[in-house]
Amino acid sequence: MQTSRRVPLFVAADLNGFFGLLLDNLSILGFVAAVLVGGAGMPADIVFGRMFPGTALGVLLGNLAYTWMARKLAQMTGRDDVTAMPLGLDAPTSIGLAVLVLAPAFAGFKAQGMDAHAAGIATWQLGMAALVVIGSIKFVLSFAGDWITRVLPRAALLGSIGGAALTLLGFLPLIELLREPVAGFVTLGVLLYALLGKGDLPAKIPGVLFALIVGVALHYGLGASGFGVPGFTWPAPMHFGFTLPLPNLGFVAGLHQLAPYLALLLPFALLMVVGGINVAESARAAGDDYRTRDVLLVEALATLVAGLCGGVVQTTPYIGQPAYKAMGARSGYTLLMGVFVGLGGVFGWLTGLVQWLPVAALAPVIVFVGLDITVQAFAQTPKRHLPAVALAFLPAIAYLLGIKFGVLAPQQAGALFDSTDASGFSDFATISVLGNGFIISAMLWASACVALIESRLRMASGLLLACALLAAFGVIHSVDPRGGLQLPWQLQGLRAQLCWQFVAAYAVLAAVFLLLSLRRPEKAA
């Protein structure tokens, strides 16, 4: 029922949410910059001056829309504890686009004889085209979000996102912060004390901000004293400027270069749509009932606008909405986040922060969000369905290992993938195939497991047949080490064998369950 109750624009805890969401996004931008500038050698002015402003614009528009949605929901329900859906840059596909698309494309353009600047411009335009394509796909698929939410059990929706939280938001950042143990571990401990222990802090400083101050002080203090991590250097001075991200036709020039990477873009878009469905369910479980279609449309349009204006990293609703709710944040934190990042992309302070804030101080915030979502996956699922939640974690673990394998040996990835050992297919191939399309496979595994728990064998059989079909075309279990789509009849050698083995595994198990279902009546859904 509509109510005229006044909802405050800001509450004190919005500062905690703002710093948490900001640090999460800064860490992703830092990773992208490290891959493209530090690793691939792309000119910094192109990454910071062309790619980042458009990317920041997508974050601004998406967070403004989510702020409006939260205030509308609060007014409609008469509640003052509604927490806005957080929007930011997606970690898995940021890794994928930087490592699998942009960096290889830049190297390819240089191999064609382009100088670094021309290759950087061509890579930027290709990145814009990729983002426009991804945003368009997400826009079309967003209209199916409500239907998927009704069909799939909560164990599938929360379990798949919980696995991603534990691995990509929990474990990976933990490794990064422990590269600098004193600053990283102390920052994490202070953050847990402030947010989980609700401990008192000096001058009532927000817990996330206090932890950040501790981490930054330890990083630079120990580094300057010579006791910090090896190779410590002071960042370059901040340079401010003015870059207004306006729509341009650079993506058109990039479209004709996009063909080799198209097979990667559909899975990236699918993962974000499925992830958006899951985070809408996560927010619903925490008490904030946003319409799934609206959540997905906002992220699709924010991604599309970012691509049209020069961005190269897609936006997504974050899986940490319940974590921000637990911090006490409401709707003001997303407003602060959007404005700060959007203006930071225009005036350049976003680049300065990415260069000056150490990973050891940024990563603990991501770890906290990962822990909170992992706990929610178990707490908000019926007890008898908990094995399905645990099962859904396994593909995410494989994806995590695949990332580490790929980063450690990018040049050897193809050879490792196509090799065998005494036990059959190589560990690298098996882990990569299990991890590719992990959010979708995790949802289907958990749904099938719930069907078995509820003695709906025919439902489980149907879900497994769907897995077989998706595996054949690489939507899940792609035999391309990069995770791209495939045509099964064009595969050769070990990759063809691996593909058809996974397809047959699902099909045979589906047949077994179907035969077993003939022994007794199927239970109603």
Buried (B, 14 or more C-beta within 10 A) or exposed (E): EEEEEEBEEBBEBBBBBBBBBBBBBBBBBBBBBBBBBEBBBBBBEBBBBBBBBBBBBBBBBBBBBBBBBBBBBBBEBEBEEBBBBBBBBBBBBBBBBBBBBBBBBBBBBBEEEBEBEBBBBBBBBBBBBBBBBBBBBBBEBBEBBBEBBEEBBBBBBBBBBBBBBBBBBBBBBBEBBEEBEBBBBBBBEBBBBBBEEEEEBEEEBBBBBBBBBBBBBBBBEBBEEEEBBEEBEEEEEEEEEEBEBEEBEBBEBBBEBBEEBEBBBBBBBBBBBBBBBBBBBBBBBBEBBBBBBBBBBBBBBBBBBBBBBBBBBBBBBBBBBBBBBBBBBBBBBBBBBBBBBBBBBBBBBBBBBBBBBBBBBBBBBBBBBBBBBBBBBBEBBEEEBBBBBBBBBBBBBBBBBBBEBBEEEBEEBEEBBBBEEEEEBBEBBBBBBBBBBBBBBBBBBBBBBBBBBBEBBBBBBBBBBBBBEBBBBBBBBBBBBBBBBBEBEEBEEBBBBBBBBBBEBBBEBBEBBBEEBEEEEEEEE
